């Protein structure tokens, strides 16, 4: 898991903050989409696919992250000549490809495992670093979202791990996929500094 590297609070200009919030919104939308697909996907054969408890967990994850994407979108800056929707895009770097690889996992259990063990913890680390480095004067509304998101992520990770460990079908892990996701978060330089341990 990445190691959190916290620097003292630095002033983020409106352009930097807009790019960061746009990236958060994009990531949250991807989590919403991926977990929604896993929650509703039909099993290709008996014994494949997710057990009911994991489907319900994925449905809840999808709903929460869809709402969080909307909260981030509300915090995009309103500026003359700036298309707010255009700010919501994949950040430069490998994160878009890593989440595509996650979506292409041959078994939903592999995707859910990587979501629980890599995506959510990495995002939690990013939000934690941002929360510790944000200036309350200029980022008060952002800090509000970060605090709630950080708390929800902790509960989601804990609940997801419990369900995966207790899954009757067993957990299919893909260590390479998890490492790909972790590296992608580290190499996405728009995010506050989270360094691989």
C-alpha positions as CSV (number, residue, x, y, z in Angstrom):
1,X,0.0,0.0,0.0
2,X,1.3,3.5,-0.7
3,X,2.9,5.5,2.0
4,X,1.4,8.9,2.7
5,X,3.8,11.8,2.3
6,X,2.3,15.0,3.8
7,X,3.8,18.4,3.2
8,X,2.7,21.6,4.9
9,X,-0.4,23.3,3.5
10,X,0.4,25.1,0.2
11,X,-1.9,27.5,-1.6
12,X,-3.5,25.8,-4.6
13,X,-4.5,28.2,-7.4
14,X,-7.9,27.9,-8.9
15,X,-6.6,26.1,-12.0
16,X,-4.7,23.5,-10.0
17,X,-7.7,23.0,-7.7
18,X,-10.0,22.7,-10.7
19,X,-7.8,20.0,-12.3
20,X,-7.7,18.1,-9.1
21,X,-11.4,18.2,-8.4
22,X,-12.1,17.3,-12.0
23,X,-9.8,14.2,-11.6
24,X,-11.6,13.3,-8.4
25,X,-14.9,13.6,-10.1
26,X,-13.7,11.4,-13.0
27,X,-12.3,8.7,-10.6
28,X,-15.5,8.7,-8.6
29,X,-17.6,8.3,-11.8
30,X,-15.4,5.3,-12.8
31,X,-15.9,3.6,-9.4
32,X,-19.6,4.3,-9.8
33,X,-19.7,2.7,-13.3
34,X,-17.4,-0.3,-12.4
35,X,-19.2,-1.3,-9.2
36,X,-22.6,-0.8,-10.9
37,X,-21.6,-3.2,-13.6
38,X,-20.4,-5.8,-11.1
39,X,-23.6,-5.4,-9.1
40,X,-25.9,-6.0,-12.1
41,X,-23.9,-8.4,-14.2
42,X,-25.4,-11.8,-14.9
43,X,-23.3,-14.9,-14.0
44,X,-21.9,-16.5,-17.2
45,X,-22.1,-20.0,-15.6
46,X,-23.1,-21.5,-12.2
47,X,-20.7,-20.6,-9.5
48,X,-19.2,-17.7,-11.5
49,X,-19.9,-14.1,-10.7
50,X,-20.4,-12.5,-7.4
51,X,-22.3,-13.9,-4.4
52,X,-25.4,-11.9,-3.4
53,X,-23.7,-10.2,-0.5
54,X,-21.0,-8.8,-2.7
55,X,-23.5,-7.8,-5.3
56,X,-25.3,-5.7,-2.7
57,X,-22.0,-4.3,-1.5
58,X,-21.2,-3.3,-5.1
59,X,-24.6,-1.7,-5.5
60,X,-24.1,0.4,-2.4
61,X,-20.6,1.3,-3.5
62,X,-21.9,2.4,-6.8
63,X,-24.6,4.6,-5.3
64,X,-22.2,6.2,-2.8
65,X,-19.5,7.0,-5.3
66,X,-22.1,8.3,-7.8
67,X,-23.3,10.7,-5.2
68,X,-19.7,11.6,-4.3
69,X,-19.0,12.3,-8.0
70,X,-21.9,14.7,-8.0
71,X,-20.6,16.4,-4.8
72,X,-17.2,16.9,-6.5
73,X,-18.9,18.3,-9.6
74,X,-20.7,20.9,-7.5
75,X,-17.3,22.1,-6.3
76,X,-15.8,22.7,-9.7
77,X,-15.1,26.4,-10.1
78,X,-17.5,28.6,-12.1
79,X,-15.4,30.8,-14.3
80,X,-16.2,32.7,-17.5
81,X,-15.0,30.9,-20.5
82,X,-14.4,27.6,-18.7
83,X,-16.5,24.5,-19.5
84,X,-17.0,22.8,-16.1
85,X,-17.8,19.5,-17.8
86,X,-14.5,19.5,-19.7
87,X,-12.7,19.6,-16.4
88,X,-14.0,16.1,-15.5
89,X,-11.6,13.9,-17.4
90,X,-9.0,11.2,-16.8
91,X,-5.9,12.8,-15.3
92,X,-2.7,12.6,-17.3
93,X,-0.8,9.4,-16.7
94,X,-1.6,5.7,-16.4
95,X,-4.7,5.8,-14.1
96,X,-7.2,5.6,-17.0
97,X,-5.5,2.6,-18.4
98,X,-5.3,0.9,-15.0
99,X,-9.0,1.3,-14.4
100,X,-9.7,0.0,-17.9
101,X,-7.6,-3.1,-17.0
102,X,-9.7,-3.4,-13.8
103,X,-12.9,-3.3,-15.9
104,X,-11.5,-6.0,-18.2
105,X,-10.8,-8.4,-15.4
106,X,-12.0,-11.9,-16.5
107,X,-13.8,-12.5,-13.3
108,X,-15.8,-9.9,-11.3
109,X,-14.3,-11.2,-8.1
110,X,-10.8,-10.2,-9.4
111,X,-12.1,-6.7,-10.1
112,X,-13.8,-6.4,-6.8
113,X,-10.7,-7.7,-5.0
114,X,-8.6,-5.0,-6.7
115,X,-11.1,-2.4,-5.9
116,X,-11.1,-3.3,-2.2
117,X,-7.3,-3.9,-1.9
118,X,-6.0,-1.2,-4.3
119,X,-8.4,1.4,-5.7
120,X,-10.2,2.4,-2.5
121,X,-7.1,2.4,-0.3
122,X,-5.2,4.5,-2.8
123,X,-8.0,7.0,-3.2
124,X,-8.3,7.1,0.6
125,X,-4.6,8.0,0.9
126,X,-5.0,10.7,-1.8
127,X,-7.9,12.2,0.1
128,X,-6.1,12.0,3.4
129,X,-3.1,13.9,2.0
130,X,-5.3,16.5,0.4
131,X,-7.2,17.0,3.6
132,X,-4.0,17.5,5.5
133,X,-2.5,19.9,3.0
134,X,-5.6,21.9,2.1
135,X,-5.9,25.5,3.3
136,X,-9.3,26.0,5.1
137,X,-9.7,29.5,3.8
138,X,-9.5,28.6,0.1
139,X,-10.7,25.0,0.2
140,X,-13.3,24.9,3.0
141,X,-16.0,23.3,0.8
142,X,-13.5,20.8,-0.5
143,X,-12.4,19.8,3.0
144,X,-16.1,19.1,3.8
145,X,-16.3,16.5,1.0
146,X,-12.9,15.1,1.8
147,X,-13.8,14.4,5.4
148,X,-17.0,12.5,4.5
149,X,-15.3,10.6,1.7
150,X,-12.4,9.5,3.8
151,X,-14.8,8.2,6.5
152,X,-17.0,6.4,3.9
153,X,-13.9,4.8,2.2
154,X,-12.7,3.4,5.5
155,X,-16.1,1.7,6.0
156,X,-16.2,0.5,2.4
157,X,-12.7,-1.0,2.6
158,X,-13.5,-2.8,5.9
159,X,-16.8,-4.1,4.7
160,X,-15.4,-5.2,1.3
161,X,-12.5,-7.1,2.9
162,X,-14.9,-8.9,5.3
163,X,-17.2,-10.0,2.5
164,X,-14.3,-11.0,0.2
165,X,-12.7,-13.1,3.0
166,X,-16.1,-14.8,3.7
167,X,-17.1,-15.4,0.1
168,X,-18.2,-18.9,-0.5
169,X,-16.7,-18.8,-4.0
170,X,-13.3,-17.7,-2.6
171,X,-11.4,-14.6,-3.5
172,X,-9.5,-14.7,-6.8
173,X,-6.6,-12.2,-6.3
174,X,-4.5,-10.7,-9.1
175,X,-1.5,-9.2,-7.4
176,X,-0.3,-7.7,-10.7
177,X,-3.6,-5.8,-11.2
178,X,-3.4,-4.4,-7.7
179,X,0.2,-3.3,-8.3
180,X,-0.8,-1.7,-11.6
181,X,-3.5,0.3,-9.9
182,X,-1.2,1.4,-7.0
183,X,1.5,2.5,-9.4
184,X,-1.1,4.4,-11.5
185,X,-2.2,6.4,-8.5
186,X,1.5,7.2,-7.6
187,X,2.2,8.3,-11.2
188,X,-0.9,10.5,-11.4
189,X,0.9,13.7,-10.5
190,X,-2.2,15.8,-10.3
191,X,-3.0,14.1,-7.0
192,X,-1.3,15.2,-3.8
193,X,1.9,13.2,-3.1
194,X,1.3,9.6,-2.3
195,X,4.5,7.6,-2.7
196,X,4.8,3.8,-3.1
197,X,6.3,2.2,0.0
